[in-house]
């Protein structure tokens, strides 16, 4: 009898890929103060974009994981950026890197340094771990005068966002992201460069500091501008934007957060994606599970008997006298002879489970097919008769026996052989009649 069994699952299992994760989110206040600049203490600071967050996990929230990115920082190092301020920019870059999952198959990072000229500090394929990245950032030196933002963006497109330089091919569907940090207005035309970048799939975030104005940032940033353009009045508070980019690049892990809808198992696929799995069978909604009775549905592959189990699975069994084969589906007779499953003409001899061979009655020989038997032989007749008669040996025809004697009915002692014997007797009679007609016995 098929057994159907199902009970509600109150808690789903969560499987999360191991590895680095985004850290907890910092609050991004709408009014911040430059604690590093006593002369400006108490002055209100403005941060546009992002939303307040919380820090429930001071050393990293396992519920967050950054999306794989091809990320390029474009940093303004013109003379207007003082050395101390440029160090704060590099600290900001390192803090953002800390929030990322960096690696060959995760996020790759490059830095483009610019002023009136442009220098690619390192490409996307240069560093594959956070420590070497942050060390490379710490060694970046400012350039000279000028703010050629358009040229810097074109350089990133032509020299950094290429497969040869370490960018992933479009088939990988890895987002291409630019974070450009500047303290002044662009001194070249940026609209065309930005349009080309966005047309090629590059998303641009613009961070303005000090003399930078929102109109210039809007020209640089992707849409919607409200979430892609940020402004701080001094470099002393630029680090406060770290949490904004952390939340932007970190994908919520619904499996870890428990906001998935999987009935049994939630499997995190990275980048905020997940899928559901079941101990039983996944329903069409890809979320819930059913303990389907394969036996009653007839969708099993058992040759003899299908047995349903309580967990929704099944196993195969065999009828009495049979054993289950190694495939756990088909069955083999223990004694093929006893069960009458052989093809022997006379005698079946069992050789073990599922094995047998055929033999013949005395006076017969086994044919080449190893199943059927032949028992015909030539016997001489009396001296008054000519030729030989083709007779079955078990009829006990002897030399000197007359035709009339050979044609007499045979009395059978073994009733089990009666039918076969009568059939052969009829064959002999028929053969003798044919010989008589041809005058072979005259």
C-alpha positions as a Markdown table, in Angstrom:
| # | Residue | x | y | z |
|---|---|---|---|---|
| 1 | Unk | 0.0 | 0.0 | 0.0 |
| 2 | Unk | 1.3 | 3.4 | -0.9 |
| 3 | Unk | 2.1 | 5.7 | 2.0 |
| 4 | Unk | 1.6 | 9.4 | 1.7 |
| 5 | Unk | 3.2 | 11.5 | 4.4 |
| 6 | Unk | 3.7 | 15.2 | 4.7 |
| 7 | Unk | 4.0 | 17.7 | 7.6 |
| 8 | Unk | 4.6 | 21.4 | 7.5 |
| 9 | Unk | 8.1 | 22.7 | 7.8 |
| 10 | Unk | 8.3 | 25.5 | 10.2 |
| 11 | Unk | 11.9 | 26.5 | 9.6 |
| 12 | Unk | 13.8 | 26.4 | 6.3 |
| 13 | Unk | 17.4 | 25.4 | 6.0 |
| 14 | Unk | 19.8 | 28.1 | 4.8 |
| 15 | Unk | 22.8 | 27.5 | 2.7 |
| 16 | Unk | 25.1 | 30.5 | 2.2 |
| 17 | Unk | 28.3 | 30.5 | 0.2 |
| 18 | Unk | 31.4 | 30.9 | 2.4 |
| 19 | Unk | 33.7 | 33.8 | 1.9 |
| 20 | Unk | 34.0 | 37.5 | 2.7 |
| 21 | Unk | 30.9 | 39.6 | 3.2 |
| 22 | Unk | 29.9 | 43.2 | 3.3 |
| 23 | Unk | 30.2 | 44.9 | 6.7 |
| 24 | Unk | 27.4 | 46.4 | 8.7 |
| 25 | Unk | 26.0 | 49.7 | 7.4 |
| 26 | Unk | 27.0 | 53.0 | 9.0 |
| 27 | Unk | 24.5 | 55.8 | 9.4 |
| 28 | Unk | 24.7 | 58.5 | 6.8 |
| 29 | Unk | 23.5 | 61.7 | 8.5 |
| 30 | Unk | 22.0 | 64.5 | 6.5 |
| 31 | Unk | 24.1 | 66.9 | 8.6 |
| 32 | Unk | 27.7 | 65.8 | 9.4 |
| 33 | Unk | 30.6 | 67.7 | 11.0 |
| 34 | Unk | 34.3 | 67.5 | 10.1 |
| 35 | Unk | 35.8 | 66.2 | 13.3 |
| 36 | Unk | 39.3 | 66.5 | 11.7 |
| 37 | Unk | 39.0 | 70.2 | 11.1 |
| 38 | Unk | 38.6 | 72.1 | 14.5 |
| 39 | Unk | 38.3 | 75.4 | 12.7 |
| 40 | Unk | 35.1 | 74.2 | 11.0 |
| 41 | Unk | 33.7 | 72.3 | 14.0 |
| 42 | Unk | 30.0 | 72.9 | 14.3 |
| 43 | Unk | 29.6 | 73.8 | 10.7 |
| 44 | Unk | 26.8 | 71.9 | 8.9 |
| 45 | Unk | 27.8 | 69.5 | 6.2 |
| 46 | Unk | 25.6 | 68.3 | 3.4 |
| 47 | Unk | 25.5 | 64.7 | 2.0 |
| 48 | Unk | 23.2 | 64.1 | -0.9 |
| 49 | Unk | 22.1 | 60.6 | -1.8 |
| 50 | Unk | 21.8 | 57.4 | 0.1 |
| 51 | Unk | 19.6 | 56.7 | 3.2 |
| 52 | Unk | 20.3 | 56.2 | 6.9 |
| 53 | Unk | 21.2 | 52.7 | 8.0 |
| 54 | Unk | 22.2 | 50.9 | 11.2 |
| 55 | Unk | 25.2 | 49.0 | 12.5 |
| 56 | Unk | 23.9 | 45.9 | 14.1 |
| 57 | Unk | 27.2 | 44.0 | 13.3 |
| 58 | Unk | 30.3 | 46.1 | 14.1 |
| 59 | Unk | 32.6 | 43.5 | 12.4 |
| 60 | Unk | 30.6 | 42.6 | 9.4 |
| 61 | Unk | 27.0 | 41.5 | 8.7 |
| 62 | Unk | 26.9 | 38.0 | 7.2 |
| 63 | Unk | 23.5 | 38.8 | 5.8 |
| 64 | Unk | 25.1 | 41.1 | 3.2 |
| 65 | Unk | 27.3 | 40.2 | 0.3 |
| 66 | Unk | 28.7 | 42.5 | -2.4 |
| 67 | Unk | 27.7 | 41.9 | -6.0 |
| 68 | Unk | 30.6 | 41.1 | -8.3 |
| 69 | Unk | 31.7 | 44.3 | -10.1 |
| 70 | Unk | 34.3 | 45.7 | -12.4 |
| 71 | Unk | 34.9 | 48.8 | -10.4 |
| 72 | Unk | 37.1 | 51.7 | -11.4 |
| 73 | Unk | 37.9 | 54.7 | -9.2 |
| 74 | Unk | 38.6 | 57.9 | -11.1 |
| 75 | Unk | 40.4 | 60.3 | -8.7 |
| 76 | Unk | 41.0 | 64.0 | -9.2 |
| 77 | Unk | 44.5 | 64.8 | -7.9 |
| 78 | Unk | 44.9 | 68.3 | -9.3 |
| 79 | Unk | 46.9 | 70.9 | -7.3 |
| 80 | Unk | 43.8 | 72.2 | -5.6 |
| 81 | Unk | 43.6 | 68.9 | -3.7 |
| 82 | Unk | 46.1 | 69.4 | -0.8 |
| 83 | Unk | 48.3 | 66.5 | 0.2 |
| 84 | Unk | 46.5 | 65.9 | 3.4 |
| 85 | Unk | 43.1 | 66.0 | 1.6 |
| 86 | Unk | 44.4 | 63.5 | -1.0 |
| 87 | Unk | 45.3 | 61.1 | 1.8 |
| 88 | Unk | 41.7 | 61.2 | 2.9 |
| 89 | Unk | 40.6 | 60.4 | -0.6 |
| 90 | Unk | 42.9 | 57.3 | -0.5 |
| 91 | Unk | 41.5 | 56.3 | 2.9 |
| 92 | Unk | 38.0 | 56.6 | 1.4 |
| 93 | Unk | 39.0 | 54.3 | -1.5 |
| 94 | Unk | 40.5 | 51.7 | 0.9 |
| 95 | Unk | 37.4 | 51.8 | 3.1 |
| 96 | Unk | 35.1 | 51.1 | 0.1 |
| 97 | Unk | 37.4 | 48.3 | -0.9 |
| 98 | Unk | 37.0 | 46.8 | 2.6 |
| 99 | Unk | 33.3 | 46.4 | 2.0 |
| 100 | Unk | 33.7 | 44.5 | -1.2 |
| 101 | Unk | 34.2 | 40.8 | -2.0 |
| 102 | Unk | 37.5 | 41.1 | -4.0 |
| 103 | Unk | 38.8 | 38.4 | -6.2 |
| 104 | Unk | 39.1 | 37.0 | -9.7 |
| 105 | Unk | 35.5 | 35.8 | -9.7 |
| 106 | Unk | 34.2 | 38.5 | -7.4 |
| 107 | Unk | 34.9 | 42.3 | -7.6 |
| 108 | Unk | 37.9 | 43.6 | -9.5 |
| 109 | Unk | 39.2 | 47.1 | -8.9 |
| 110 | Unk | 41.2 | 49.6 | -10.9 |
| 111 | Unk | 42.3 | 53.2 | -10.2 |
| 112 | Unk | 42.6 | 56.0 | -12.7 |
| 113 | Unk | 44.4 | 59.2 | -11.5 |
| 114 | Unk | 43.9 | 62.4 | -13.3 |
| 115 | Unk | 44.5 | 66.1 | -13.4 |
| 116 | Unk | 45.4 | 67.8 | -16.7 |
| 117 | Unk | 46.8 | 64.4 | -17.7 |
| 118 | Unk | 45.5 | 60.9 | -17.0 |
| 119 | Unk | 47.4 | 58.0 | -15.4 |
| 120 | Unk | 46.1 | 54.4 | -15.0 |
| 121 | Unk | 47.5 | 53.5 | -11.6 |
| 122 | Unk | 46.6 | 49.8 | -12.0 |
| 123 | Unk | 44.2 | 47.7 | -14.0 |
| 124 | Unk | 41.3 | 45.4 | -13.1 |
| 125 | Unk | 43.5 | 42.3 | -13.4 |
| 126 | Unk | 46.5 | 43.6 | -11.4 |
| 127 | Unk | 45.3 | 42.8 | -7.8 |
| 128 | Unk | 43.0 | 40.0 | -6.7 |
| 129 | Unk | 43.0 | 40.6 | -2.9 |
| 130 | Unk | 42.2 | 43.5 | -0.6 |
| 131 | Unk | 45.5 | 43.9 | 1.0 |
| 132 | Unk | 47.5 | 44.3 | -2.2 |
| 133 | Unk | 44.8 | 46.6 | -3.5 |
| 134 | Unk | 45.0 | 48.9 | -0.4 |
| 135 | Unk | 48.8 | 48.9 | -0.5 |
| 136 | Unk | 48.6 | 50.0 | -4.2 |
| 137 | Unk | 46.2 | 52.7 | -3.3 |
| 138 | Unk | 48.4 | 54.0 | -0.5 |
| 139 | Unk | 51.3 | 54.5 | -3.0 |
| 140 | Unk | 49.3 | 56.7 | -5.4 |
| 141 | Unk | 50.7 | 60.2 | -5.7 |
| 142 | Unk | 49.0 | 63.4 | -6.9 |
| 143 | Unk | 49.6 | 64.7 | -10.4 |
| 144 | Unk | 49.4 | 68.4 | -11.3 |
| 145 | Unk | 47.0 | 71.2 | -12.2 |
| 146 | Unk | 43.9 | 70.8 | -14.3 |
| 147 | Unk | 40.6 | 68.8 | -14.0 |
| 148 | Unk | 40.2 | 66.9 | -17.3 |
| 149 | Unk | 37.2 | 64.7 | -16.1 |
| 150 | Unk | 36.0 | 63.9 | -19.7 |
| 151 | Unk | 39.5 | 62.7 | -20.7 |
| 152 | Unk | 39.6 | 60.5 | -17.6 |
| 153 | Unk | 36.3 | 58.9 | -18.4 |
| 154 | Unk | 37.3 | 58.2 | -22.0 |
| 155 | Unk | 40.6 | 56.7 | -20.8 |
| 156 | Unk | 38.8 | 54.4 | -18.4 |
| 157 | Unk | 36.6 | 53.2 | -21.3 |
| 158 | Unk | 39.4 | 52.7 | -23.8 |
| 159 | Unk | 42.2 | 51.4 | -21.5 |
| 160 | Unk | 40.6 | 49.9 | -18.4 |
| 161 | Unk | 37.1 | 48.5 | -19.3 |
| 162 | Unk | 38.6 | 46.1 | -21.8 |
| 163 | Unk | 38.9 | 42.3 | -21.7 |
| 164 | Unk | 42.7 | 42.6 | -22.2 |
| 165 | Unk | 43.0 | 44.9 | -19.1 |
| 166 | Unk | 41.0 | 42.5 | -17.0 |
| 167 | Unk | 37.3 | 43.5 | -17.5 |
| 168 | Unk | 34.9 | 40.6 | -17.8 |
| 169 | Unk | 33.3 | 40.1 | -21.2 |
| 170 | Unk | 29.6 | 41.1 | -21.6 |
| 171 | Unk | 28.5 | 37.4 | -21.6 |
| 172 | Unk | 29.4 | 37.3 | -17.8 |
| 173 | Unk | 26.9 | 40.1 | -17.1 |
| 174 | Unk | 29.2 | 41.7 | -14.6 |
| 175 | Unk | 28.2 | 45.4 | -13.8 |
| 176 | Unk | 30.8 | 48.0 | -14.9 |
| 177 | Unk | 30.9 | 50.8 | -12.3 |
| 178 | Unk | 32.9 | 54.1 | -12.0 |
| 179 | Unk | 33.2 | 56.2 | -8.9 |
| 180 | Unk | 34.7 | 59.6 | -9.8 |
| 181 | Unk | 35.9 | 61.9 | -7.0 |
| 182 | Unk | 36.6 | 65.5 | -7.9 |
| 183 | Unk | 36.8 | 68.9 | -6.1 |
| 184 | Unk | 36.3 | 71.2 | -9.1 |
| 185 | Unk | 34.4 | 71.7 | -12.3 |
| 186 | Unk | 35.5 | 69.8 | -15.3 |
| 187 | Unk | 37.8 | 71.8 | -17.6 |
| 188 | Unk | 36.8 | 69.8 | -20.7 |
| 189 | Unk | 33.5 | 68.6 | -22.3 |
| 190 | Unk | 32.2 | 65.7 | -20.3 |
| 191 | Unk | 28.7 | 65.2 | -21.8 |
| 192 | Unk | 29.9 | 63.2 | -24.8 |
| 193 | Unk | 32.3 | 61.1 | -22.7 |
| 194 | Unk | 29.6 | 60.3 | -20.2 |
| 195 | Unk | 27.0 | 59.5 | -22.9 |
| 196 | Unk | 29.5 | 57.1 | -24.5 |
| 197 | Unk | 30.3 | 55.4 | -21.2 |
| 198 | Unk | 26.6 | 55.0 | -20.3 |
| 199 | Unk | 25.9 | 53.7 | -23.8 |
| 200 | Unk | 28.5 | 51.0 | -23.2 |
| 201 | Unk | 26.9 | 49.9 | -20.0 |
| 202 | Unk | 29.1 | 51.8 | -17.5 |
| 203 | Unk | 27.3 | 53.2 | -14.4 |
| 204 | Unk | 28.9 | 56.4 | -13.0 |
| 205 | Unk | 28.7 | 57.6 | -9.4 |
| 206 | Unk | 30.0 | 61.2 | -8.9 |
| 207 | Unk | 31.4 | 62.4 | -5.6 |
| 208 | Unk | 32.0 | 66.2 | -5.4 |
| 209 | Unk | 34.0 | 67.8 | -2.6 |
| 210 | Unk | 34.5 | 71.5 | -1.7 |
| 211 | Unk | 34.3 | 73.7 | -4.9 |
| 212 | Unk | 32.5 | 71.1 | -6.9 |
| 213 | Unk | 28.9 | 72.0 | -7.7 |
| 214 | Unk | 25.9 | 69.8 | -8.1 |
| 215 | Unk | 25.3 | 70.9 | -11.6 |
| 216 | Unk | 28.7 | 69.5 | -12.6 |
| 217 | Unk | 28.1 | 66.3 | -10.6 |
| 218 | Unk | 24.7 | 65.9 | -12.4 |
| 219 | Unk | 26.5 | 66.0 | -15.8 |
| 220 | Unk | 28.9 | 63.2 | -14.6 |
| 221 | Unk | 26.5 | 60.9 | -12.8 |
| 222 | Unk | 24.2 | 58.3 | -14.2 |
| 223 | Unk | 20.4 | 58.4 | -13.8 |
| 224 | Unk | 18.7 | 58.6 | -11.4 |
| 225 | Unk | 21.0 | 61.5 | -10.3 |
| 226 | Unk | 19.5 | 61.4 | -6.8 |
| 227 | Unk | 21.2 | 58.0 | -6.1 |
| 228 | Unk | 24.3 | 58.6 | -8.2 |
| 229 | Unk | 25.5 | 62.1 | -7.2 |
| 230 | Unk | 27.0 | 62.9 | -3.8 |
| 231 | Unk | 28.4 | 66.1 | -2.4 |
| 232 | Unk | 30.5 | 66.8 | 0.8 |
| 233 | Unk | 31.9 | 70.2 | 1.7 |
| 234 | Unk | 35.3 | 69.0 | 2.9 |
| 235 | Unk | 37.5 | 65.9 | 2.5 |
| 236 | Unk | 37.3 | 65.4 | 6.2 |
| 237 | Unk | 33.8 | 63.9 | 5.9 |
| 238 | Unk | 34.2 | 62.0 | 2.6 |
| 239 | Unk | 34.7 | 58.8 | 4.5 |
| 240 | Unk | 31.1 | 59.1 | 5.7 |
| 241 | Unk | 30.1 | 58.1 | 2.2 |
| 242 | Unk | 31.6 | 54.7 | 2.7 |
| 243 | Unk | 28.3 | 53.3 | 4.1 |
| 244 | Unk | 26.4 | 54.7 | 1.2 |
| 245 | Unk | 28.5 | 52.7 | -1.3 |
| 246 | Unk | 28.4 | 49.7 | 1.0 |
| 247 | Unk | 24.7 | 49.6 | 0.8 |
| 248 | Unk | 24.7 | 50.3 | -2.9 |
| 249 | Unk | 27.1 | 47.5 | -3.8 |
| 250 | Unk | 26.0 | 45.0 | -1.1 |
| 251 | Unk | 23.2 | 42.7 | -2.1 |
| 252 | Unk | 20.9 | 41.5 | 0.6 |
| 253 | Unk | 21.1 | 37.8 | 1.3 |
| 254 | Unk | 17.5 | 36.8 | 1.7 |
| 255 | Unk | 18.5 | 33.3 | 2.9 |
| 256 | Unk | 20.4 | 34.7 | 5.8 |
| 257 | Unk | 17.9 | 37.4 | 6.5 |
| 258 | Unk | 15.0 | 34.9 | 6.5 |
| 259 | Unk | 13.0 | 36.9 | 4.0 |
| 260 | Unk | 12.9 | 34.1 | 1.5 |
| 261 | Unk | 9.8 | 32.1 | 0.9 |
| 262 | Unk | 11.4 | 28.6 | 0.6 |
| 263 | Unk | 9.5 | 25.9 | 2.4 |
| 264 | Unk | 12.5 | 23.6 | 2.9 |
| 265 | Unk | 15.9 | 24.8 | 1.8 |
| 266 | Unk | 17.0 | 28.3 | 0.7 |
| 267 | Unk | 20.3 | 28.4 | -1.3 |
| 268 | Unk | 22.1 | 31.7 | -1.8 |
| 269 | Unk | 23.4 | 32.1 | -5.3 |
| 270 | Unk | 25.3 | 35.3 | -4.5 |
| 271 | Unk | 24.6 | 38.8 | -5.6 |
| 272 | Unk | 21.3 | 38.8 | -3.6 |
| 273 | Unk | 19.9 | 36.0 | -5.7 |
| 274 | Unk | 18.7 | 32.7 | -4.3 |
| 275 | Unk | 16.7 | 29.6 | -5.2 |
| 276 | Unk | 14.7 | 27.0 | -3.3 |
| 277 | Unk | 15.3 | 23.3 | -2.9 |
| 278 | Unk | 13.3 | 20.4 | -1.4 |
| 279 | Unk | 13.8 | 17.2 | 0.5 |
| 280 | Unk | 10.8 | 16.0 | -1.5 |
| 281 | Unk | 9.7 | 17.5 | -4.9 |
| 282 | Unk | 9.7 | 21.2 | -5.7 |
| 283 | Unk | 6.3 | 22.5 | -6.8 |
| 284 | Unk | 5.7 | 24.6 | -9.8 |
| 285 | Unk | 5.8 | 27.8 | -7.7 |
| 286 | Unk | 9.6 | 27.0 | -7.1 |
| 287 | Unk | 9.0 | 27.7 | -3.4 |
| 288 | Unk | 6.9 | 25.0 | -1.8 |
| 289 | Unk | 7.4 | 21.2 | -1.6 |
| 290 | Unk | 5.3 | 18.1 | -2.0 |
| 291 | Unk | 5.9 | 14.6 | -0.8 |
| 292 | Unk | 4.7 | 13.0 | -4.1 |
| 293 | Unk | 3.9 | 9.3 | -4.0 |
| 294 | Unk | 5.7 | 8.0 | -7.0 |
| 295 | Unk | 4.3 | 4.6 | -6.5 |
| 296 | Unk | 0.6 | 5.6 | -6.6 |
| 297 | Unk | 1.3 | 7.9 | -9.5 |
| 298 | Unk | 3.0 | 5.1 | -11.5 |
| 299 | Unk | 6.0 | 7.3 | -12.2 |
| 300 | Unk | 8.4 | 4.8 | -10.6 |
| 301 | Unk | 10.7 | 2.4 | -12.5 |
| 302 | Unk | 10.2 | -0.7 | -10.3 |
| 303 | Unk | 9.8 | -3.9 | -12.3 |
| 304 | Unk | 7.7 | -5.7 | -9.6 |
| 305 | Unk | 6.8 | -3.8 | -6.5 |
| 306 | Unk | 7.1 | -0.1 | -5.5 |
| 307 | Unk | 7.2 | 0.8 | -1.8 |
| 308 | Unk | 6.5 | 4.3 | -0.7 |
| 309 | Unk | 8.5 | 5.7 | 2.2 |
| 310 | Unk | 7.5 | 8.3 | 4.8 |
| 311 | Unk | 9.9 | 11.0 | 3.5 |
| 312 | Unk | 8.3 | 11.1 | 0.1 |
| 313 | Unk | 10.8 | 8.8 | -1.6 |
| 314 | Unk | 10.3 | 5.1 | -2.6 |
| 315 | Unk | 12.2 | 1.9 | -3.1 |
| 316 | Unk | 11.6 | -1.2 | -5.3 |
| 317 | Unk | 10.9 | -4.7 | -4.2 |
| 318 | Unk | 10.5 | -8.1 | -5.9 |
| 319 | Unk | 7.9 | -10.9 | -5.8 |
| 320 | Unk | 8.6 | -14.0 | -3.8 |
| 321 | Unk | 11.3 | -16.1 | -5.4 |
| 322 | Unk | 13.0 | -13.1 | -7.0 |
| 323 | Unk | 15.9 | -10.9 | -5.9 |
| 324 | Unk | 16.5 | -7.2 | -6.6 |
| 325 | Unk | 19.2 | -6.5 | -9.1 |
| 326 | Unk | 22.1 | -4.0 | -8.6 |
| 327 | Unk | 20.1 | -1.3 | -10.4 |
| 328 | Unk | 17.6 | -1.4 | -7.5 |
| 329 | Unk | 14.8 | -1.5 | -10.0 |
| 330 | Unk | 14.6 | -4.8 | -11.9 |
| 331 | Unk | 14.3 | -8.3 | -10.4 |
| 332 | Unk | 15.9 | -11.7 | -11.0 |
| 333 | Unk | 14.4 | -15.1 | -10.3 |
| 334 | Unk | 16.2 | -17.1 | -7.6 |
| 335 | Unk | 15.4 | -20.5 | -9.3 |
| 336 | Unk | 14.4 | -20.1 | -12.9 |
| 337 | Unk | 13.8 | -23.8 | -13.3 |
| 338 | Unk | 11.4 | -24.1 | -10.4 |
| 339 | Unk | 9.5 | -21.0 | -11.5 |
| 340 | Unk | 9.2 | -22.4 | -15.1 |
| 341 | Unk | 11.0 | -19.4 | -16.5 |
| 342 | Unk | 13.5 | -21.4 | -18.5 |
| 343 | Unk | 13.5 | -22.3 | -22.2 |
| 344 | Unk | 14.8 | -25.9 | -21.9 |
| 345 | Unk | 13.2 | -28.5 | -24.2 |
| 346 | Unk | 13.7 | -31.4 | -21.8 |
| 347 | Unk | 15.5 | -30.8 | -18.5 |
| 348 | Unk | 16.3 | -27.5 | -16.6 |
| 349 | Unk | 19.2 | -27.6 | -14.1 |
| 350 | Unk | 19.5 | -24.7 | -11.7 |
| 351 | Unk | 23.0 | -23.3 | -11.2 |
| 352 | Unk | 22.1 | -20.7 | -8.5 |
| 353 | Unk | 20.2 | -17.4 | -8.4 |
| 354 | Unk | 19.0 | -16.7 | -11.8 |
| 355 | Unk | 21.3 | -19.2 | -13.5 |
| 356 | Unk | 20.5 | -22.5 | -15.2 |
| 357 | Unk | 21.5 | -24.8 | -18.0 |
| 358 | Unk | 19.6 | -27.3 | -20.2 |
| 359 | Unk | 20.1 | -31.0 | -20.5 |
| 360 | Unk | 18.3 | -33.7 | -22.5 |
| 361 | Unk | 16.7 | -37.1 | -21.8 |
| 362 | Unk | 18.9 | -40.2 | -22.2 |
| 363 | Unk | 19.5 | -40.9 | -25.9 |
| 364 | Unk | 19.1 | -37.3 | -26.9 |
| 365 | Unk | 21.7 | -34.6 | -27.7 |
| 366 | Unk | 21.6 | -30.9 | -26.9 |
| 367 | Unk | 21.4 | -28.7 | -29.9 |
| 368 | Unk | 23.6 | -25.7 | -30.5 |
| 369 | Unk | 21.0 | -23.4 | -29.1 |
| 370 | Unk | 21.7 | -25.0 | -25.7 |
| 371 | Unk | 18.0 | -25.3 | -25.2 |
| 372 | Unk | 16.4 | -27.9 | -27.5 |
| 373 | Unk | 17.2 | -31.6 | -28.0 |
| 374 | Unk | 17.5 | -34.0 | -30.9 |
| 375 | Unk | 17.1 | -37.8 | -30.4 |
| 376 | Unk | 16.9 | -39.4 | -33.9 |
| 377 | Unk | 19.2 | -42.2 | -35.0 |
| 378 | Unk | 19.4 | -44.9 | -37.8 |
| 379 | Unk | 18.6 | -48.5 | -36.9 |
| 380 | Unk | 19.0 | -51.5 | -39.2 |
| 381 | Unk | 16.0 | -53.7 | -40.0 |
| 382 | Unk | 15.9 | -57.5 | -40.5 |
| 383 | Unk | 17.9 | -59.3 | -43.2 |
| 384 | Unk | 14.7 | -59.7 | -45.3 |
| 385 | Unk | 14.4 | -55.9 | -45.4 |
| 386 | Unk | 16.6 | -53.4 | -47.1 |
| 387 | Unk | 17.8 | -50.0 | -45.8 |
| 388 | Unk | 17.7 | -48.2 | -42.6 |
| 389 | Unk | 14.8 | -46.6 | -40.7 |
| 390 | Unk | 15.2 | -43.1 | -39.1 |
| 391 | Unk | 13.6 | -43.6 | -35.6 |
| 392 | Unk | 13.7 | -41.9 | -32.2 |
| 393 | Unk | 16.0 | -44.0 | -30.0 |
| 394 | Unk | 13.7 | -44.1 | -27.0 |
| 395 | Unk | 11.1 | -46.2 | -28.9 |
| 396 | Unk | 13.5 | -49.2 | -28.3 |
| 397 | Unk | 13.4 | -50.5 | -31.9 |
| 398 | Unk | 15.9 | -53.3 | -32.0 |
| 399 | Unk | 17.5 | -55.3 | -34.8 |
| 400 | Unk | 15.2 | -57.9 | -36.3 |
| 401 | Unk | 12.1 | -56.1 | -35.3 |
| 402 | Unk | 9.4 | -56.2 | -38.0 |
| 403 | Unk | 7.5 | -53.3 | -39.4 |
| 404 | Unk | 4.3 | -54.5 | -37.8 |
| 405 | Unk | 6.1 | -54.7 | -34.4 |
| 406 | Unk | 7.5 | -51.2 | -34.8 |
| 407 | Unk | 4.0 | -49.9 | -35.6 |
| 408 | Unk | 2.4 | -51.5 | -32.6 |
| 409 | Unk | 1.3 | -48.9 | -29.9 |
| 410 | Unk | 3.8 | -48.6 | -27.0 |
| 411 | Unk | 2.7 | -49.1 | -23.5 |
| 412 | Unk | 4.1 | -46.3 | -21.4 |
| 413 | Unk | 5.1 | -46.9 | -17.8 |
| 414 | Unk | 5.8 | -43.2 | -17.0 |
| 415 | Unk | 2.6 | -41.3 | -17.3 |
| 416 | Unk | 4.4 | -37.9 | -17.2 |
| 417 | Unk | 6.1 | -38.8 | -20.6 |
| 418 | Unk | 2.9 | -40.0 | -22.2 |
| 419 | Unk | 2.1 | -37.0 | -24.4 |
| 420 | Unk | 5.7 | -36.6 | -25.7 |
| 421 | Unk | 6.0 | -40.3 | -26.4 |
| 422 | Unk | 2.7 | -40.5 | -28.3 |
| 423 | Unk | 3.8 | -37.6 | -30.4 |
| 424 | Unk | 7.1 | -39.4 | -31.4 |
| 425 | Unk | 5.2 | -42.6 | -32.0 |
| 426 | Unk | 3.0 | -40.8 | -34.5 |
| 427 | Unk | 6.1 | -39.4 | -36.2 |
| 428 | Unk | 7.6 | -42.9 | -36.5 |
| 429 | Unk | 4.4 | -44.3 | -38.0 |
| 430 | Unk | 4.3 | -41.6 | -40.5 |
| 431 | Unk | 7.9 | -42.1 | -41.4 |
| 432 | Unk | 7.5 | -45.8 | -41.9 |
| 433 | Unk | 4.4 | -45.3 | -44.1 |
| 434 | Unk | 6.4 | -43.0 | -46.4 |
| 435 | Unk | 9.2 | -45.6 | -46.6 |
| 436 | Unk | 6.7 | -48.3 | -47.5 |
| 437 | Unk | 5.2 | -46.2 | -50.2 |
| 438 | Unk | 8.6 | -45.7 | -51.8 |
| 439 | Unk | 9.3 | -49.5 | -51.6 |
| 440 | Unk | 12.3 | -48.9 | -49.5 |
| 441 | Unk | 11.3 | -51.7 | -47.1 |
| 442 | Unk | 10.4 | -54.2 | -49.8 |
